[in-house]
Amino acid sequence: MKGIVPDSFKKKFHLIYGVHNAVVDLLKAIKPHLSIIDCTMAQEGLGPIAGTPVEMGLIAAGIDPVAVDAVVTKLMGFEPLEVRIIKLAHESHIGTADLQQIDIKGICLEEEIRKFKTPEEVLKEILPTAETLFISPKTCSGCRGCVTGALWELKNKNLLKTLENYTIITGPYEELPYIKENKVILMGNCTKPHKEKGDFFIQGCPPWPGDLIGIILGEPVSKI
């Protein structure tokens, strides 16, 4: 349902309402008659730009959107009620995320479960330090995609070591995270209020991932 909302309003979902609450409210207002998820080829890790394909060979469908999401979440190896948006929808009585109450046909759920890697797990594997990247909980998918896409390109070029002396911050923060002595890159228009506290500022909504790569490789775009 979020996909049919204009881009200008999607940003309000993240910045004003919080994306989880906003999507649940949207479902309260307009509940779909049928929900279909294409699980033939899924993706784990740093999606949607830099994720790793996972072949599932399945299609999920149902009249309860919460139940469909819950089943697919379980297929990915996660507990549905540990996913915030599903928990909120379940508690709002839009549908059920209780797998014991869902009539699943066509597969044996337990036999199809995989363990997908989360973005956090992949970032922990590839980033030089825990202070390399800070993503605000209110960061929209545009900035998340730009940052993770740039990091993945650096990884593919064996250049992640160049990040050791940098900290990347994206999304809205009332106060920036405490950083020791790294050079700070502020990415995206939501970080502009803190522009004077950084070493580099990349404007845009969303920003261009190539600008981040340029700074890391010594080609600054907008030096503060």
Phi, psi and omega per residue, in radians:
M1 nan -0.631 -3.132
K2 -1.082 -0.472 -3.101
G3 -1.142 -0.378 -3.121
I4 -1.584 -0.070 -3.138
V5 -1.406 2.396 3.108
P6 -0.985 2.564 -3.096
D7 -0.974 -0.695 -3.109
S8 -1.067 -0.577 -3.126
F9 -1.477 -0.468 3.103
K10 -1.032 -0.625 -3.134
K11 -1.123 -0.589 3.079
K12 -1.156 -0.571 3.086
F13 -0.938 -0.769 -3.082
H14 -1.395 -0.830 -2.944
L15 -1.426 -0.617 -3.015
I16 -1.788 -0.878 -3.010
Y17 -1.656 -0.443 -2.940
G18 1.498 2.173 -2.938
V19 -1.064 -0.609 -3.123
H20 -1.151 -0.845 3.130
N21 -1.110 -0.682 -3.088
A22 -1.143 -0.754 -3.132
V23 -1.164 -0.696 3.105
V24 -1.101 -0.746 3.105
D25 -1.112 -0.650 3.102
L26 -1.090 -0.712 3.120
L27 -1.186 -0.537 3.068
K28 -1.146 -0.642 -3.094
A29 -1.377 -0.702 -3.086
I30 -2.380 1.705 3.136
K31 -1.572 2.187 -3.128
P32 -1.146 2.600 3.094
H33 -1.351 -0.527 -3.131
L34 -2.587 2.303 3.097
S35 -1.979 2.259 -3.129
I36 -2.217 2.296 3.079
I37 -2.116 2.164 3.089
D38 -1.404 1.843 3.141
C39 -1.884 0.317 -3.125
T40 -1.088 -0.815 3.055
M41 -2.288 1.915 -3.103
A42 -1.683 -2.973 -3.093
Q43 -2.614 2.405 3.079
E44 -2.123 2.878 3.068
G45 1.440 -2.270 -2.967
L46 -1.542 0.996 3.090
G47 -1.307 2.891 0.006
P48 -1.564 -0.124 -3.045
I49 -1.539 -0.780 -2.976
A50 -2.075 0.485 3.130
G51 -1.358 2.991 3.129
T52 -1.876 2.236 -3.126
P53 -1.092 2.474 3.043
V54 -2.279 1.990 -3.113
E55 -1.377 2.102 3.136
M56 -1.949 -0.617 3.122
G57 1.191 0.588 -3.079
L58 -2.287 2.765 2.930
I59 -2.287 2.275 3.135
A60 -1.900 2.429 3.137
A61 -2.649 2.621 3.101
G62 -3.090 2.903 -3.133
I63 -1.537 -0.188 3.096
D64 -1.865 1.885 -3.077
P65 -1.115 -0.550 3.133
V66 -1.223 -0.738 3.119
A67 -1.108 -0.725 3.125
V68 -1.085 -0.811 3.105
D69 -1.088 -0.687 -3.122
A70 -1.099 -0.781 -3.135
V71 -1.127 -0.774 -3.127
V72 -1.171 -0.636 3.071
T73 -1.064 -0.743 3.100
K74 -1.130 -0.666 3.090
L75 -1.037 -0.521 3.139
M76 -1.464 -0.041 3.081
G77 1.636 0.257 -3.131
F78 -2.026 2.683 3.081
E79 -1.449 2.170 -3.048
P80 -0.925 -0.761 -3.061
L81 -1.345 -0.016 3.005
E82 -1.609 -0.090 3.062
V83 -1.669 2.082 -2.930
R84 -0.990 -0.800 -3.054
I85 -1.148 -0.625 3.103
I86 -1.225 -0.710 3.117
K87 -1.069 -0.771 3.130
L88 -1.098 -0.758 3.140
A89 -1.133 -0.699 3.115
H90 -1.103 -0.795 -3.113
E91 -1.243 -0.359 3.093
S92 -1.502 -0.012 3.100
H93 1.106 0.505 3.020
I94 -1.268 -0.590 3.124
G95 -2.950 -2.973 -3.117
T96 -2.019 2.463 3.025
A97 -1.927 0.145 3.116
D98 -1.398 1.872 -3.067
L99 -1.058 -0.458 3.124
Q100 -1.230 -0.345 -3.114
Q101 -1.736 0.007 -3.060
I102 -1.783 2.242 3.123
D103 -1.509 1.819 -3.075
I104 -1.756 2.188 -3.130
K105 -2.114 2.611 3.014
G106 1.712 -0.440 3.129
I107 -2.468 2.816 2.879
C108 -1.645 1.921 -3.011
L109 -0.915 -0.827 -3.067
E110 -1.079 -0.525 -3.115
E111 -1.344 -0.315 -3.062
E112 -1.774 -0.067 -3.049
I113 -1.201 2.315 2.980
R114 -2.007 2.951 3.017
K115 -1.966 1.792 3.135
F116 -1.369 2.544 3.012
K117 -1.408 2.427 3.072
T118 -1.487 2.819 3.046
P119 -0.980 -0.694 -3.122
E120 -1.098 -0.686 3.125
E121 -1.124 -0.734 -3.134
V122 -1.195 -0.750 3.128
L123 -1.077 -0.684 3.118
K124 -1.096 -0.587 3.138
E125 -1.242 -0.634 -2.956
I126 -1.793 -0.384 -3.061
L127 -1.433 2.509 -3.096
P128 -1.089 -0.741 -3.114
T129 -2.465 2.932 3.120
A130 -1.226 -0.286 -3.121
E131 -1.676 0.172 -3.111
T132 -1.277 -0.570 -3.015
L133 -2.514 2.309 3.008
F134 -2.210 2.117 3.113
I135 -2.035 2.065 3.126
S136 -1.065 2.522 3.069
P137 -1.016 -0.394 -3.132
K138 -1.650 0.135 3.134
T139 -1.145 2.345 -3.141
C140 -1.373 2.934 -3.106
S141 -1.147 -0.429 3.115
G142 -1.095 -0.881 3.135
C143 -1.218 -0.684 3.094
R144 -1.017 -0.803 -3.126
G145 -1.118 -0.701 3.129
C146 -1.115 -0.800 -3.109
V147 -1.156 -0.879 -3.099
T148 -1.168 -0.591 3.084
G149 -1.109 -0.736 3.112
A150 -1.143 -0.735 3.132
L151 -1.104 -0.700 -3.131
W152 -1.152 -0.646 3.103
E153 -1.152 -0.707 3.076
L154 -1.099 -0.682 3.108
K155 -1.084 -0.802 -3.112
N156 -1.118 -0.407 3.111
K157 -1.701 0.159 -3.127
N158 0.988 0.709 -3.085
L159 -2.029 0.219 -3.099
L160 -1.133 -0.427 3.107
K161 -1.058 -0.447 -3.136
T162 -1.180 -0.204 -3.131
L163 -1.467 -0.104 -2.989
E164 -0.994 -0.556 -3.079
N165 -1.795 0.257 -3.115
Y166 -2.138 2.648 2.950
T167 -2.217 2.221 -3.134
I168 -1.799 2.268 3.125
I169 -2.197 2.290 3.109
T170 -2.437 2.630 3.134
G171 1.665 2.942 -3.099
P172 -1.335 2.261 3.054
Y173 -2.292 2.383 2.982
E174 -1.237 -0.757 3.044
E175 -2.266 2.372 3.136
L176 -1.201 2.595 3.037
P177 -1.030 2.603 3.112
Y178 -1.231 2.222 3.133
I179 -2.088 2.450 -3.107
K180 -1.291 -1.685 -3.049
E181 -2.119 0.201 -3.134
N182 -1.262 2.749 2.949
K183 -1.325 2.319 -3.032
V184 -1.779 2.215 3.061
I185 -1.892 2.063 3.088
L186 -1.687 2.142 -2.990
M187 -2.054 2.100 3.085
G188 1.725 2.699 -3.051
N189 -1.096 -0.424 -3.141
C190 -1.174 -0.339 3.128
T191 -1.584 -0.059 -3.049
K192 -1.013 -0.618 3.111
P193 -1.009 -0.352 -3.114
H194 -1.866 0.305 -3.006
K195 -0.925 -0.685 -3.080
E196 -1.224 -0.246 -3.114
K197 -1.606 -0.111 -3.105
G198 -1.836 3.043 3.054
D199 -1.690 -0.524 3.114
F200 -2.409 2.548 3.058
F201 -2.273 2.195 3.092
I202 -1.907 1.965 -3.105
Q203 -1.447 2.892 3.101
G204 2.295 2.665 3.110
C205 -2.504 1.422 0.040
P206 -1.503 2.865 3.064
P207 -1.289 2.986 -3.133
W208 -1.655 2.164 -3.093
P209 -1.040 -0.512 3.124
G210 -1.088 -0.496 3.101
D211 -1.162 -0.690 3.097
L212 -1.117 -0.778 3.123
I213 -1.075 -0.705 3.135
G214 -1.052 -0.735 3.115
I215 -1.116 -0.820 -3.115
I216 -1.046 -0.620 -3.104
L217 -1.581 0.185 3.054
G218 1.548 0.404 3.123
E219 -2.161 1.236 -3.028
P220 -1.012 2.493 -3.103
V221 -1.685 -0.869 -3.116
S222 -2.446 1.483 -3.086
K223 -1.293 2.359 3.112
I224 -1.515 nan nan
